[in-house]
Amino acid sequence: MIEVIIKNYLDSHLDVPSFLERPEKPPKQYILIEKTGSSKNDHINSATLAFQSYAESLFEAATLNEKLKNALEELIYEANVSKAKLNTDYNFTDPETKEYRYQAVYDFTF
């Protein structure tokens, strides 16, 4: 599963934990990984994943988002992934819970 490959990679390259589902007691900063779609064509897999960077302030969330993007740029050199393309990223603060977060959406080929 591409989610597990990327989670393991991020856990070894960032100083904050990443999760595939929201933890009951989340740490002050973390990254949530969600697969939003996938396909396979001629034995080549692709997937779109959304990464939500959570932090205590908007500045910290934006900074964590940048660290995430820098780490994902290097992913193709270390994992069995041939493409990691940033689709978009943006402020994704939750208005109901007032949790600061940024979201980066990536397209992967593996």
C-alpha positions in Angstrom: 0.0 0.0 0.0 1.4 3.3 -1.0 0.1 5.0 2.1 2.2 2.7 4.3 5.3 3.3 2.1 4.9 7.1 2.4 4.0 7.0 6.1 7.2 5.0 6.9 9.2 7.4 4.7 7.8 10.5 6.4 8.3 9.0 9.9 12.0 8.5 9.2 12.5 12.0 7.5 10.4 14.4 9.6 10.5 15.3 13.3 6.7 14.9 13.7 4.6 11.7 13.6 2.3 10.9 10.7 -0.9 8.9 10.9 -3.3 7.2 8.6 -6.2 8.1 10.8 -6.7 10.9 13.4 -5.4 9.8 16.8 -7.6 9.9 19.9 -5.1 12.1 21.7 -3.3 13.9 18.9 0.2 15.5 19.5 0.7 19.2 19.1 2.0 18.7 15.6 1.4 15.9 13.2 0.6 14.9 9.7 -2.6 13.0 8.7 -2.4 11.0 5.4 -5.5 10.2 3.4 -5.7 8.4 0.0 -8.3 10.2 -2.1 -8.1 8.0 -5.2 -6.0 5.6 -7.2 -5.8 3.8 -10.6 -3.8 1.3 -12.5 -3.0 1.4 -16.2 -0.6 -1.1 -18.0 0.6 -2.4 -14.7 1.6 1.1 -13.5 -0.1 2.3 -10.3 -1.0 5.9 -9.5 -2.6 7.4 -6.4 -3.6 10.8 -5.1 -3.0 11.5 -1.4 -3.9 14.4 0.8 -1.6 15.4 3.6 -2.9 17.5 6.4 -0.3 19.3 8.5 -1.6 20.1 12.0 0.0 22.5 14.4 -0.9 25.0 17.2 -0.7 28.1 15.1 -1.3 28.9 11.4 2.4 29.8 11.0 3.5 26.4 12.5 1.0 24.6 10.2 2.4 26.4 7.2 6.0 25.7 8.2 5.2 22.0 8.7 3.5 21.9 5.3 6.7 23.2 3.7 8.8 20.6 5.6 6.4 17.9 4.3 6.7 19.2 0.7 10.5 19.2 0.9 10.6 15.7 2.2 8.2 14.4 -0.5 10.4 16.0 -3.2 13.2 13.5 -2.1 10.8 10.5 -1.9 11.6 9.3 -5.4 15.2 8.8 -4.5 14.6 6.4 -1.6 11.3 4.6 -2.1 9.7 2.6 -4.8 8.0 5.7 -6.2 8.7 7.1 -9.6 6.7 10.3 -9.4 5.7 12.6 -6.5 4.0 15.7 -8.0 2.4 18.5 -5.9 -1.1 19.0 -7.2 -2.0 21.9 -4.8 -1.6 23.0 -1.2 -3.6 25.5 0.8 -4.7 26.7 4.3 -7.2 24.1 5.5 -8.0 25.4 9.0 -11.1 23.7 10.4 -13.6 26.4 11.2 -15.6 24.2 13.6 -12.8 22.9 15.8 -10.5 25.9 15.2 -7.6 23.5 14.5 -4.8 25.0 12.3 -3.9 22.9 9.4 -2.6 23.0 5.9 -3.4 20.5 3.2 -1.1 19.4 0.4 -2.4 17.1 -2.3 0.1 14.9 -4.3 -0.2 12.7 -7.3 2.1 9.6 -7.1 3.2 7.0 -9.6 4.6 3.8 -8.4 
